[in-house]
Amino acid sequence: MNNSRLFQRIVLILMVVILSTACAAPQPSPTPIPPTSVPPTATAQPPIEGYPSARAAISLVYDAESDRVITFGGQSGSYELATSFNDETWSYDATANKWMQMKPASAPSIRSSDGFAYDAESDRVILFGGLDYKTFGLTDTWAYDYNTNTWNEMAKGPANHLGARLAYDAESDRIILFGGFNNKTSRYVNETWAFDFNINKWTEMKPQKRPPGGNFQAMTYDSKADRVLTWGCIDENGVGDESIWAYDFNTNTWTEMKPGNEVYPAWKDFPQMVYDAKADRTILYGGNPGGTETWAFDYNTNTWIKLEPTENPGGIEEHAMVYNSSTDRVILFGGFLNGTETPSGETWIYDFNTNTWTNVSSEP
């Protein structure tokens, strides 16, 4: 190849390279990504076997997947004192009669009187609201995972619902909230809300008919009837309501179940009731006045039966109760002695089949 042709080919190649570069789409220069600032977090400590101190204004839930009863926080004295509150997470193994302080890395703030329910579909314990020495009617929502021992904050809930009660509607996969007290207006609230963990959203249901307002009333979910049941509300005249009210999420309706001529419990403040799935009965205990009575409600016949066991946990209010399906027992813990700010630290087990309360407290 002569020098002239070689020179022509070199020039041609250079022209192709120059034109290709000029016609190519311009590429943006990469933008440096600043480092993400991660705040320091506490480290979870291993759970410690022990026994929760005496406390009241608490709730219990049964985590069926882990077969553990869970509680959070509580109050040991006057609500005006910060030292009366705590932010402890405890689990209880009813089979082994053993309490464990879980010590998660982070948790909700100190409080009592929160709403508490176990979302079986999501396997999470849901906590809403409550109070501390500064705020009457907290609005935060939290989800606790026992398997990872972690709390995560969720969407804010409805405001001004101090003492609202929660129950998990398993058929509809919703946490149902009813009642509360609006500290700003000094009025009881009779709103119904539903929380969907899957989309992290609270929705006000606005049924046409609803129970009287109230807070710290008894509330549970009857899984056979697929109804949320509440008892112990207060009407607009301040008179205690002795009807059971049943809520159907599917039709968004409340139905009043007035007591008949048969025996039934007189209204009480701060009672607790839970649904015993095996017996298909709702068990009511405690409250003020008359906090030593044990009652069973049959939804199918709308009748109450007064159960008179030979021993009971005594006159208490603002205690916590839950049904443990693995042991077929009702678990009761804590509470204030009737009419006082003296808390109980006892754990009791109730067996509907034998109508017996048993004190299984193992505190030192």
C-alpha positions as CSV (number, residue, x, y, z in Angstrom):
1,M,0.0,0.0,0.0
2,N,1.5,3.4,-1.0
3,N,1.9,6.3,1.4
4,S,-0.9,8.3,-0.2
5,R,-3.5,5.6,0.3
6,L,-2.4,5.0,3.9
7,F,-2.7,8.6,4.7
8,Q,-6.2,8.8,3.2
9,R,-7.4,5.8,5.4
10,I,-6.0,7.3,8.6
11,V,-7.8,10.5,7.8
12,L,-11.1,8.6,7.1
13,I,-10.9,6.7,10.4
14,L,-10.2,9.9,12.4
15,M,-13.2,11.6,10.8
16,V,-15.5,8.6,11.7
17,V,-14.4,8.7,15.3
18,I,-14.9,12.5,15.5
19,L,-18.4,12.3,14.0
20,S,-19.5,9.3,16.2
21,T,-18.4,11.2,19.3
22,A,-20.2,14.3,18.3
23,C,-23.5,12.5,17.5
24,A,-23.7,10.5,20.6
25,A,-26.3,11.5,23.3
26,P,-24.6,13.5,26.0
27,Q,-24.3,11.5,29.3
28,P,-24.9,13.3,32.5
29,S,-22.1,13.4,35.0
30,P,-22.8,11.3,38.0
31,T,-23.9,13.3,41.0
32,P,-22.1,12.4,44.2
33,I,-24.6,10.9,46.8
34,P,-24.0,12.4,50.2
35,P,-23.6,9.9,53.0
36,T,-26.8,9.1,54.9
37,S,-26.7,10.3,58.5
38,V,-27.8,7.4,60.7
39,P,-28.6,8.5,64.2
40,P,-27.1,6.3,66.9
41,T,-29.5,3.7,68.3
42,A,-29.6,1.8,71.5
43,T,-28.7,-1.9,71.4
44,A,-31.3,-4.4,72.4
45,Q,-30.3,-6.4,75.6
46,P,-31.1,-10.0,76.1
47,P,-34.5,-10.6,77.8
48,I,-34.2,-11.1,81.6
49,E,-36.3,-13.5,83.6
50,G,-38.0,-11.6,86.5
51,Y,-41.3,-10.3,87.7
52,P,-43.0,-7.0,86.8
53,S,-43.4,-4.6,89.6
54,A,-46.9,-3.8,90.9
55,R,-48.7,-1.7,88.4
56,A,-52.2,-0.8,87.0
57,A,-53.8,0.9,84.0
58,I,-52.3,-1.7,81.8
59,S,-53.5,-4.2,79.2
60,L,-52.5,-7.7,78.2
61,V,-52.6,-9.4,74.8
62,Y,-52.0,-13.0,73.8
63,D,-49.5,-13.4,70.9
64,A,-50.8,-16.7,69.6
65,E,-48.0,-17.3,67.1
66,S,-45.4,-17.0,69.9
67,D,-47.6,-18.4,72.7
68,R,-46.8,-15.4,74.9
69,V,-48.8,-12.8,76.8
70,I,-47.4,-9.3,76.2
71,T,-47.8,-6.2,78.3
72,F,-46.3,-2.7,78.1
73,G,-45.9,0.2,80.5
74,G,-48.3,0.8,83.4
75,Q,-48.8,3.1,86.4
76,S,-47.7,2.5,90.0
77,G,-49.2,5.6,91.6
78,S,-50.5,9.0,90.9
79,Y,-50.7,10.1,87.2
80,E,-49.2,13.4,88.2
81,L,-45.8,11.9,88.9
82,A,-43.4,10.9,86.2
83,T,-42.0,8.2,88.4
84,S,-45.4,6.4,88.4
85,F,-44.9,5.4,84.7
86,N,-42.6,3.1,82.9
87,D,-41.8,2.0,79.3
88,E,-41.1,-1.7,80.1
89,T,-42.1,-4.6,77.7
90,W,-42.8,-7.9,79.4
91,S,-43.8,-11.3,78.1
92,Y,-45.5,-14.1,80.1
93,D,-45.3,-17.8,79.4
94,A,-48.4,-19.2,81.0
95,T,-47.3,-22.8,80.6
96,A,-44.1,-22.2,82.5
97,N,-45.5,-19.5,84.7
98,K,-42.5,-17.3,83.8
99,W,-42.3,-13.5,83.2
100,M,-39.5,-12.1,81.0
101,Q,-38.5,-8.4,80.6
102,M,-37.9,-8.1,76.9
103,K,-35.6,-5.0,76.9
104,P,-36.0,-4.0,73.2
105,A,-33.6,-1.4,71.8
106,S,-36.3,1.2,71.6
107,A,-40.0,1.4,72.7
108,P,-42.9,3.8,73.0
109,S,-42.6,6.5,75.7
110,I,-43.6,5.9,79.3
111,R,-47.3,5.6,79.6
112,S,-50.4,3.9,81.0
113,S,-54.0,3.4,80.0
114,D,-53.2,2.6,76.3
115,G,-55.3,0.6,74.0
116,F,-53.8,-2.9,73.2
117,A,-54.6,-5.6,70.8
118,Y,-53.0,-8.5,68.9
119,D,-53.2,-8.5,65.1
120,A,-53.1,-12.2,64.3
121,E,-52.8,-11.8,60.6
122,S,-49.8,-9.6,60.8
123,D,-48.4,-11.2,64.0
124,R,-48.0,-7.8,65.6
125,V,-49.1,-6.4,69.0
126,I,-50.7,-3.0,68.3
127,L,-50.6,-0.2,71.0
128,F,-52.5,3.1,70.7
129,G,-52.5,6.2,72.8
130,G,-52.7,6.3,76.6
131,L,-51.5,9.0,79.0
132,D,-48.4,10.1,80.9
133,Y,-47.8,12.7,83.5
134,K,-47.9,15.5,80.9
135,T,-50.4,14.4,78.3
136,F,-54.0,13.1,78.6
137,G,-54.7,11.3,75.4
138,L,-51.6,10.4,73.4
139,T,-52.2,9.7,69.7
140,D,-49.3,7.5,68.6
141,T,-49.7,4.0,67.3
142,W,-47.0,1.3,67.7
143,A,-46.5,-2.3,66.5
144,Y,-44.5,-4.8,68.4
145,D,-42.9,-7.9,66.9
146,Y,-42.1,-10.5,69.6
147,N,-39.9,-12.6,67.2
148,T,-37.5,-9.7,66.6
149,N,-38.2,-7.9,69.9
150,T,-38.8,-4.6,68.1
151,W,-41.3,-1.7,68.3
152,N,-42.1,0.3,65.2
153,E,-44.1,3.5,65.2
154,M,-47.1,3.6,62.9
155,A,-49.6,6.2,61.7
156,K,-51.0,8.6,64.2
157,G,-54.4,7.7,65.5
158,P,-57.5,9.8,66.4
159,A,-56.9,12.7,68.8
160,N,-58.7,13.1,72.2
161,H,-59.5,9.5,72.9
162,L,-58.1,8.9,76.3
163,G,-59.1,5.4,77.6
164,A,-60.4,4.2,74.2
165,R,-60.5,0.4,74.1
166,L,-59.2,-1.8,71.3
167,A,-60.2,-5.3,70.0
168,Y,-59.0,-7.2,67.0
169,D,-61.7,-8.4,64.6
170,A,-60.1,-11.5,63.2
171,E,-62.6,-12.1,60.4
172,S,-62.1,-8.6,59.0
173,D,-58.5,-8.2,59.9
174,R,-59.0,-4.8,61.6
175,I,-58.2,-3.4,65.0
176,I,-61.5,-1.8,66.2
177,L,-61.3,1.2,68.6
178,F,-64.3,2.5,70.5
179,G,-64.8,5.3,73.0
180,G,-62.5,7.6,74.9
181,F,-62.5,10.8,76.8
182,N,-61.9,14.2,75.2
183,N,-60.0,16.2,77.8
184,K,-60.5,19.4,75.9
185,T,-64.3,19.2,75.9
186,S,-64.6,17.1,79.1
187,R,-67.0,14.8,77.2
188,Y,-67.0,11.0,76.6
189,V,-66.4,10.0,73.0
190,N,-68.6,7.4,71.2
191,E,-66.6,7.2,67.9
192,T,-65.7,3.9,66.2
193,W,-62.4,3.7,64.3
194,A,-60.7,0.8,62.5
195,F,-56.9,0.4,62.0
196,D,-55.6,-1.6,59.0
197,F,-52.0,-2.6,59.7
198,N,-51.4,-3.6,56.1
199,I,-51.9,-0.1,54.8
200,N,-51.0,1.6,58.1
201,K,-54.2,3.6,58.2
202,W,-56.9,4.6,60.7
203,T,-60.5,5.1,59.4
204,E,-63.4,6.5,61.3
205,M,-66.4,4.2,60.6
206,K,-69.3,6.6,61.5
207,P,-72.0,4.0,62.1
208,Q,-75.5,5.5,62.3
209,K,-76.3,3.9,65.7
210,R,-73.7,3.6,68.4
211,P,-73.3,3.0,72.1
212,P,-73.1,5.8,74.6
213,G,-69.7,7.3,75.0
214,G,-67.3,6.0,77.6
215,N,-63.7,5.2,78.4
216,F,-62.0,2.3,80.2
217,Q,-65.0,0.2,79.5
218,A,-64.7,-3.5,78.9
219,M,-64.2,-4.7,75.3
220,T,-63.4,-7.9,73.6
221,Y,-64.0,-9.9,70.3
222,D,-66.3,-12.8,70.2
223,S,-64.8,-14.9,67.3
224,K,-67.6,-17.3,67.0
225,A,-70.2,-14.6,66.6
226,D,-67.8,-12.3,64.7
227,R,-68.7,-9.4,66.9
228,V,-66.8,-6.9,68.9
229,L,-68.5,-6.6,72.3
230,T,-68.3,-3.7,74.7
231,W,-69.8,-3.2,78.2
232,G,-69.7,-0.4,80.8
233,C,-70.3,2.8,78.8
234,I,-71.8,6.0,80.2
235,D,-74.7,7.8,78.7
236,E,-75.0,11.6,78.2
237,N,-76.5,12.0,81.7
238,G,-73.6,10.3,83.4
239,V,-75.5,7.1,84.0
240,G,-73.7,3.8,83.6
241,D,-75.0,1.7,80.7
242,E,-75.6,-2.0,81.5
243,S,-76.2,-3.2,78.0
244,I,-73.8,-5.3,75.9
245,W,-73.2,-3.6,72.6
246,A,-72.2,-5.7,69.6
247,Y,-70.3,-4.3,66.6
248,D,-70.3,-5.9,63.1
249,F,-67.5,-4.5,61.0
250,N,-69.0,-6.0,57.8
251,T,-72.2,-4.0,58.1
252,N,-70.7,-1.2,60.2
253,T,-73.5,-1.5,62.7
254,W,-73.8,-1.5,66.5
255,T,-76.6,-3.6,68.1
256,E,-77.7,-3.0,71.7
257,M,-78.3,-6.2,73.7
258,K,-80.3,-5.0,76.7
259,P,-80.2,-7.2,79.7
260,G,-83.5,-9.1,80.4
261,N,-85.2,-9.9,83.6
262,E,-82.5,-12.4,84.5
263,V,-79.6,-11.5,86.8
264,Y,-76.9,-9.3,85.2
265,P,-73.9,-7.3,86.5
266,A,-74.5,-3.7,87.8
267,W,-72.5,-1.1,86.0
268,K,-68.8,-0.7,87.0
269,D,-66.0,1.7,86.2
270,F,-62.7,0.2,84.9
271,P,-63.9,-3.4,84.4
272,Q,-62.3,-6.0,82.2
273,M,-63.7,-8.8,80.0
274,V,-62.3,-11.3,77.6
275,Y,-63.7,-13.9,75.3
276,D,-63.1,-17.6,76.2
277,A,-63.1,-19.2,72.8
278,K,-63.4,-22.8,74.0
279,A,-66.3,-22.1,76.4
280,D,-67.8,-19.6,74.0
281,R,-68.4,-17.2,76.9
282,T,-67.2,-13.7,77.7
283,I,-65.7,-13.5,81.2
284,L,-66.1,-10.2,83.1
285,Y,-64.1,-9.4,86.3
286,G,-63.4,-6.4,88.5
287,G,-64.2,-2.8,88.3
288,N,-65.5,-0.2,90.8
289,P,-67.7,-0.7,92.7
290,G,-68.0,-4.5,93.4
291,G,-64.7,-5.5,92.0
292,T,-64.7,-9.0,93.3
293,E,-67.5,-10.4,91.0
294,T,-66.9,-12.9,88.2
295,W,-69.5,-13.0,85.4
296,A,-70.0,-15.0,82.2
297,F,-71.9,-13.7,79.2
298,D,-73.4,-15.9,76.5
299,Y,-73.9,-13.9,73.2
300,N,-76.1,-16.6,71.7
301,T,-78.8,-16.3,74.4
302,N,-78.0,-12.7,75.6
303,T,-77.7,-14.0,79.2
304,W,-75.4,-13.4,82.1
305,I,-74.4,-15.9,84.7
306,K,-72.9,-14.9,88.0
307,L,-70.0,-17.2,88.8
308,E,-69.1,-17.5,92.4
309,P,-65.7,-19.1,92.8
310,T,-64.4,-19.7,96.3
311,E,-61.4,-17.5,95.8
312,N,-60.8,-14.5,93.6
313,P,-58.2,-11.7,93.0
314,G,-60.0,-9.3,95.3
315,G,-61.5,-5.9,94.6
316,I,-59.5,-4.4,91.8
317,E,-59.9,-2.0,88.9
318,E,-57.7,-0.9,86.0
319,H,-56.3,-4.4,85.9
320,A,-55.5,-6.4,82.8
321,M,-57.0,-9.6,81.5
322,V,-56.5,-11.8,78.4
323,Y,-57.6,-15.3,77.2
324,N,-54.7,-17.7,76.5
325,S,-56.0,-20.2,74.0
326,S,-53.0,-22.7,74.4
327,T,-53.8,-23.2,78.1
328,D,-57.5,-22.5,77.9
329,R,-57.2,-20.0,80.8
330,V,-57.9,-16.4,81.5
331,I,-54.8,-14.5,82.7
332,L,-55.2,-11.5,85.0
333,F,-52.4,-9.2,86.1
334,G,-52.1,-6.0,88.2
335,G,-54.7,-3.3,88.8
336,F,-55.4,-0.8,91.6
337,L,-57.1,-2.0,94.7
338,N,-60.6,-0.6,94.6
339,G,-60.8,3.1,95.3
340,T,-57.1,3.5,95.9
341,E,-53.8,4.3,94.0
342,T,-52.2,1.2,95.5
343,P,-51.3,-1.2,92.7
344,S,-51.3,-5.0,92.7
345,G,-48.5,-7.1,91.4
346,E,-50.3,-10.4,91.4
347,T,-50.9,-12.8,88.5
348,W,-54.0,-14.9,88.6
349,I,-55.3,-17.7,86.3
350,Y,-59.1,-18.4,85.8
351,D,-60.4,-21.8,84.6
352,F,-64.0,-21.5,83.4
353,N,-64.4,-25.3,83.4
354,T,-63.8,-25.6,87.1
355,N,-64.8,-22.0,88.0
356,T,-61.6,-21.4,89.9
357,W,-59.2,-18.5,90.3
358,T,-55.6,-19.4,91.2
359,N,-52.9,-17.1,92.4
360,V,-49.7,-18.0,90.5
361,S,-47.7,-14.9,91.5
362,S,-44.0,-15.7,91.7
363,E,-42.7,-12.2,92.7
364,P,-39.9,-12.2,95.2
